[in-house]
Amino acid sequence: MTQLESALQGLITPEMEIVAKKENRTSEYIREEIAKGRIVIPKNINHNFSAVGIGYGLKTKVNSNIGTSEKHCVIEEELEKLETSVKYGADSIMDLSTGGDLAAILKLIVNSSPLMVGTVPIYSVMSRLLAQEKPFYDMTPDLLFQEIENHAKLGVDFITVHCGITQQSVATYETSERLLGIVSRGGSLIKQWMRNHQCENPLYEHYARLLEICAKYDVTLSLGDGMRPGSQFDASDRGQFAELLVLGELVDRARKRGVQVMVEGPGHIPLDQVEMNVKIMKSVCKEAPFYVLGPLVTDIASGYDHITGAIGGALAAGAGVDFLCYVTPAEHLCLPTPEDVKQGIIATRIAAHSGDIVKKIPGAIEQDHRVSKARREFDWETIYANSLDPELAKSRKSNSESKNDDYCTMCGKLCAVRTDRDIV
């Protein structure tokens, strides 16, 4: 049985118990929320790792994207990015490889990863066709579903599928006055494939087939937002919400089949629209866990989009988003390096934790209190231990002129805490 089927039958699985312990919740709380569809545990029956929960009342999770491209394919670098993701606290990785031996790369990533693994199967299908110098229009529904099942067999825990790109939602999208158009790779491919073949999206038309594969391996569906806005101008338009209405329908169908499901959200939206987007999605999709890229709240920060994404991510997490996909300094520019991966994870974890304080997640604000108390006591080791990047925090103090002093070089002997605490 899937985690959802077990929860609906009143059964507490070992994975639920693991998640409960990590989240300072009871096992029964986890079971009840999974049964409601508000929590998912993406864990393929063929992937051995410590289970992680995503959803209502749990810590906001962070995803790290890695993967090769047709222009740059060095598997050792991708394994280094995986190690970096683990070291700096990512909760999951997505292998988005589009270059090299894709099946071998995915197998290596899944077998090497102590984190849950996600993929976008249509990337693999289309990349192989292009490598064979065939047009992506040559994709058939069978080819796509075979690839999805291959990913499931290998142990992939969640898959992004662009099921909401339908004839009807595309027609609505085309009434929108977009500045940038469709920026989702999967969304653009599906839209153009549909147009070429003059038929419905196979992921929507044969959704029942998709659900059977996911149920067999307990793969969690991540319903992709193929018409998400890629610029501030395009945010919250008719196309975006037309697709969201389809995703709400598909959430219901997945739950009825016992398949765990979460929903992906917009990438570029102004600050004043973030909370509104979260509330609409949660309403339409009946509180399914919400997974967003960023969101990026301005389009002018090329090279610094990990900061842009952290600003939007903090607001989104505080408004109820459950899962943040990191953004790196390389966003929109090039394939990220291992250092970019680190910067993206740290920035996104800051956003996630900031949101957890707002959501009053158990243990979140207590970590901040430990740091505050340690600062009052000049307990540097406790400060380091409770920092998101302990190595960096320690090195900055240790390499400064005040490395042997209680105070830092910023204020020196005029340190306010020192003055307030020690001088009467």
C-alpha positions in Angstrom: 0.0 0.0 0.0 1.0 3.6 -0.5 1.5 5.9 2.5 -1.8 7.5 1.7 -3.7 4.1 1.5 -2.1 3.1 4.8 -3.1 6.3 6.4 -6.7 6.0 5.2 -6.9 2.6 6.7 -5.7 3.9 10.1 -2.2 2.3 9.8 0.9 4.0 11.0 3.9 3.0 8.9 7.5 3.1 9.9 8.0 6.1 7.6 5.3 8.0 9.5 7.0 7.2 12.8 10.3 8.5 11.4 8.7 11.7 10.2 6.9 12.2 13.5 10.2 11.9 15.5 12.0 14.4 13.2 9.1 16.9 13.4 8.3 16.7 17.1 4.8 15.5 16.3 2.9 12.4 17.2 2.7 9.5 14.7 -1.1 9.8 14.8 -0.9 13.5 13.8 1.2 12.5 10.8 -1.2 9.7 9.8 -4.2 12.0 10.1 -2.7 14.7 7.9 -1.5 12.2 5.3 -5.1 10.8 5.2 -6.4 14.4 4.6 -3.8 14.9 1.8 -2.1 17.8 3.7 1.1 15.9 4.3 3.0 13.7 1.9 6.0 11.4 2.5 7.7 11.0 -0.9 9.5 7.6 -0.6 9.6 5.1 -3.4 9.5 1.5 -2.3 12.8 1.0 -4.2 14.7 3.8 -2.5 16.3 3.3 0.9 16.7 6.6 2.9 15.4 8.2 6.0 11.8 9.4 5.3 11.0 13.1 5.2 7.5 14.6 5.4 6.3 17.7 3.5 3.2 19.6 4.4 0.9 21.1 7.0 2.5 21.7 10.5 5.9 20.5 9.4 9.2 22.3 8.8 9.4 24.0 5.4 11.5 21.7 3.2 14.2 22.8 0.7 15.0 21.2 -2.7 18.3 21.3 -4.5 18.3 21.0 -8.3 21.3 19.3 -9.9 22.0 17.6 -13.2 24.0 17.7 -16.4 23.2 19.6 -19.6 23.9 18.9 -23.3 26.7 21.6 -23.1 28.3 20.4 -19.8 28.2 16.8 -18.6 30.7 15.9 -15.9 29.1 13.3 -13.6 31.8 13.9 -10.9 30.6 17.5 -10.6 27.0 16.3 -10.1 28.0 13.9 -7.4 29.9 16.8 -5.7 26.7 18.9 -6.0 24.8 16.0 -4.3 27.4 15.9 -1.5 27.1 19.7 -1.1 23.3 19.4 -1.0 23.6 16.9 1.8 26.2 18.9 3.7 24.3 22.2 3.7 21.0 20.8 4.7 18.8 20.2 1.6 15.9 17.9 2.2 15.7 16.6 -1.4 17.4 16.8 -4.8 16.0 16.8 -8.3 18.1 15.3 -11.1 17.3 17.4 -14.1 20.0 16.0 -16.3 19.6 16.5 -20.1 23.1 15.4 -21.3 25.1 12.2 -21.3 23.8 8.7 -20.4 20.7 9.8 -18.7 19.6 6.4 -17.3 23.1 5.7 -15.9 23.3 9.1 -14.4 19.9 8.8 -12.7 20.7 5.3 -11.4 23.9 6.6 -9.9 22.2 9.6 -8.3 19.4 7.6 -6.8 21.8 4.9 -5.4 24.1 7.6 -4.0 21.5 9.9 -2.5 20.6 9.8 1.2 17.9 12.4 0.3 14.6 11.9 -1.5 15.0 12.3 -5.3 12.8 13.9 -7.8 12.8 14.1 -11.6 11.0 15.5 -14.6 10.7 12.4 -16.9 9.8 14.4 -20.0 13.2 15.9 -19.9 14.8 12.5 -20.5 12.4 11.6 -23.3 13.0 14.8 -25.2 16.7 14.9 -24.6 17.2 11.5 -26.1 15.2 12.4 -29.1 17.3 15.5 -29.7 20.5 13.5 -29.2 19.3 11.2 -32.0 18.6 14.3 -34.1 14.9 13.6 -34.0 12.3 16.3 -33.4 10.6 16.2 -30.0 7.3 15.8 -31.9 8.3 12.2 -32.3 7.5 11.5 -28.7 4.6 9.2 -28.3 2.5 8.7 -25.2 3.9 5.2 -24.8 7.4 6.5 -24.9 6.6 9.1 -22.2 4.8 6.6 -19.9 7.6 4.0 -20.3 10.1 6.6 -19.2 7.9 7.5 -16.2 7.8 3.8 -15.2 11.6 3.5 -15.7 12.1 6.4 -13.2 9.8 4.7 -10.8 11.6 1.4 -11.0 14.9 3.1 -10.4 13.6 4.5 -7.1 12.6 8.1 -7.9 10.5 9.4 -5.0 8.6 12.2 -6.7 8.1 13.3 -10.3 7.1 16.6 -11.9 4.5 16.1 -14.5 2.8 18.9 -16.5 -0.7 17.5 -16.5 -2.5 20.8 -16.4 -1.5 21.9 -19.9 -4.7 21.0 -21.6 -6.5 22.2 -24.8 -8.8 24.2 -22.6 -6.1 25.8 -20.3 -3.9 26.6 -23.3 -6.9 28.3 -25.0 -7.3 30.5 -21.9 -3.6 31.1 -21.7 -3.6 32.5 -25.3 -6.0 35.2 -24.2 -3.4 36.5 -21.8 -1.1 39.3 -22.8 2.2 37.8 -21.7 5.5 39.6 -21.9 7.7 36.5 -21.7 5.4 33.6 -22.6 5.9 30.0 -21.2 9.2 29.6 -19.3 8.6 26.0 -18.1 10.6 23.6 -20.2 8.1 20.8 -19.7 5.2 23.2 -20.2 6.5 24.6 -23.5 7.3 21.1 -24.8 3.8 19.7 -24.0 2.1 22.8 -25.5 4.0 22.6 -28.8 3.6 18.8 -29.0 -0.2 19.2 -28.5 -0.3 21.9 -31.2 1.7 19.7 -33.6 -0.4 16.6 -33.1 -3.7 18.5 -32.7 -4.6 16.3 -29.7 -4.9 16.4 -25.9 -2.0 16.3 -23.5 -1.3 12.5 -22.9 -0.5 13.2 -19.2 -4.0 14.6 -18.8 -5.9 12.2 -21.2 -4.2 9.1 -19.7 -4.0 10.4 -16.2 -5.3 7.1 -14.8 -2.3 5.3 -16.4 0.0 7.7 -14.6 -1.8 7.1 -11.3 -1.4 3.3 -11.7 2.4 3.6 -12.1 2.7 6.0 -9.1 0.5 3.7 -6.9 2.6 0.7 -7.8 5.9 2.2 -6.5 4.4 4.9 -4.1 5.8 7.7 -6.2 4.5 11.1 -5.2 3.1 13.3 -7.9 4.3 16.8 -8.1 1.8 18.5 -10.4 3.9 21.0 -12.4 2.9 24.5 -13.2 3.7 24.5 -16.9 2.2 28.0 -17.4 3.8 29.6 -14.4 4.8 33.3 -14.9 8.4 33.9 -15.8 8.3 37.6 -15.2 6.6 40.1 -12.9 4.5 41.3 -15.8 3.0 37.9 -16.4 2.1 37.0 -12.8 -1.4 36.0 -11.8 -2.8 36.0 -15.3 -5.6 33.9 -16.8 -3.3 31.2 -18.1 -1.7 30.6 -14.7 -5.0 30.2 -13.0 -6.6 28.2 -15.8 -3.9 25.6 -15.3 -4.4 25.7 -11.5 -8.1 24.8 -11.8 -7.1 21.7 -13.8 -4.6 20.8 -11.1 -7.3 21.0 -8.4 -9.3 18.4 -10.3 -6.2 16.2 -10.6 -5.4 16.4 -6.9 -8.9 14.9 -6.2 -8.3 12.1 -8.7 -4.9 11.2 -7.3 -6.2 11.1 -3.7 -9.1 8.8 -4.7 -6.6 6.4 -6.2 -4.4 6.5 -3.1 -1.6 8.4 -4.7 0.2 11.1 -2.8 0.2 14.5 -4.5 1.6 18.0 -4.1 1.2 21.0 -6.4 3.9 23.3 -7.8 3.5 27.1 -7.8 4.6 30.2 -9.6 8.2 31.3 -10.2 8.1 35.1 -10.7 5.5 37.1 -8.8 5.6 40.6 -7.1 5.8 40.7 -3.3 2.2 41.9 -2.9 0.8 38.9 -4.8 2.7 36.1 -3.0 0.3 35.6 -0.1 -2.7 35.8 -2.5 -1.3 33.1 -4.8 -0.7 30.8 -1.8 -4.2 31.2 -0.5 -5.8 30.6 -3.9 -3.7 27.5 -4.5 -4.5 26.1 -1.1 -8.2 26.7 -1.7 -8.4 25.3 -5.2 -6.2 22.2 -4.4 -7.8 21.4 -1.0 -4.6 22.2 1.0 -2.3 19.9 -0.9 1.4 20.6 0.0 2.6 23.6 -2.1 6.0 23.5 -3.8 7.4 26.7 -5.3 10.5 27.9 -7.2 11.6 31.0 -5.3 9.3 32.8 -5.9 11.4 35.5 -7.5 10.0 39.0 -6.6 12.0 41.0 -9.1 13.5 40.3 -12.6 16.6 42.5 -12.4 18.9 40.6 -10.0 20.8 38.4 -12.5 23.7 36.8 -10.6 22.0 37.4 -7.3 18.7 35.5 -7.8 19.4 33.3 -4.7 18.7 36.5 -2.7 15.7 37.4 -4.8 14.3 33.8 -4.3 15.0 33.9 -0.6 13.0 37.1 -0.2 10.0 35.6 -2.0 10.5 32.3 -0.4 10.4 33.7 3.2 7.1 35.4 2.4 5.7 32.3 0.7 6.7 30.0 3.5 5.2 32.3 6.1 2.0 32.3 4.1 1.8 28.5 4.0 4.1 27.2 1.3 5.5 23.8 2.4 8.4 23.1 0.0 10.8 25.6 -1.5 12.9 24.8 -4.5 16.2 26.7 -4.2 17.4 29.3 -6.6 21.1 29.8 -7.2 23.2 32.7 -8.3 23.4 31.0 -11.7 19.6 31.1 -12.3 18.8 32.3 -15.9 22.6 32.4 -16.7 24.4 29.1 -16.7 24.6 25.6 -15.1 25.3 26.1 -11.3 28.6 25.1 -9.8 28.9 23.3 -6.5 29.5 26.7 -4.8 26.3 28.0 -6.5 24.5 25.0 -5.0 25.8 25.9 -1.5 24.8 29.5 -1.8 21.3 28.5 -3.1 20.7 26.0 -0.3 21.8 28.4 2.5 19.7 31.3 1.1 16.7 29.1 0.8 17.1 27.5 4.2 17.1 31.0 5.7 13.8 31.7 3.9 12.4 28.3 5.0 13.3 28.9 8.7 12.0 32.5 8.6 8.6 31.1 7.4 8.7 28.4 10.0 8.9 31.1 12.7 5.7 32.7 11.3 4.0 29.3 11.1 5.0 28.5 14.7 6.6 25.2 13.7 7.8 23.3 16.8 11.4 24.0 17.6 11.9 26.9 15.0 11.9 30.0 17.2 13.7 28.0 20.0 16.8 27.8 17.8 16.8 31.6 17.5 16.5 31.9 21.2 19.5 29.6 21.7 21.6 31.9 19.5 20.3 35.0 21.3 21.2 33.6 24.7 24.6 32.5 23.5 25.3 36.0 22.2 24.5 37.4 25.6 26.9 34.9 27.2 29.6 35.3 24.4 29.2 31.5 23.9 30.6 31.3 20.4 30.5 27.6 20.0 26.8 27.5 20.7 26.3 30.3 18.1 28.3 28.3 15.5 26.4 25.1 16.3 23.0 26.8 15.8 24.0 28.6 12.6 23.0 27.4 9.1 26.7 27.5 8.1 28.8 26.7 11.2 32.0 26.6 9.3 31.6 30.0 7.8 30.5 31.6 11.1 33.5 30.1 13.0 36.0 31.1 10.3 34.9 34.7 10.2 35.4 35.1 13.9 38.6 33.0 14.1 40.3 34.9 11.3 39.5 38.3 12.7 41.6 40.6 14.8 39.4 39.8 17.8 39.7 36.0 17.5 40.8 35.8 21.2 38.3 38.3 22.5 34.7 37.9 23.7 33.7 40.8 21.5 34.0 41.1 17.7 35.8 43.6 15.6 32.6 45.4 14.6 32.1 47.2 18.0 35.3 46.2 19.9 35.3 47.3 23.5 32.1 49.4 22.8 30.2 46.1 22.3 26.6 46.9 23.5 26.0 43.5 25.0 29.3 43.7 26.9 28.4 47.2 28.2 24.9 46.3 29.2 25.9 43.0 30.9 29.1 43.9 32.7 29.3 47.6 33.4 27.1 49.0 36.1 
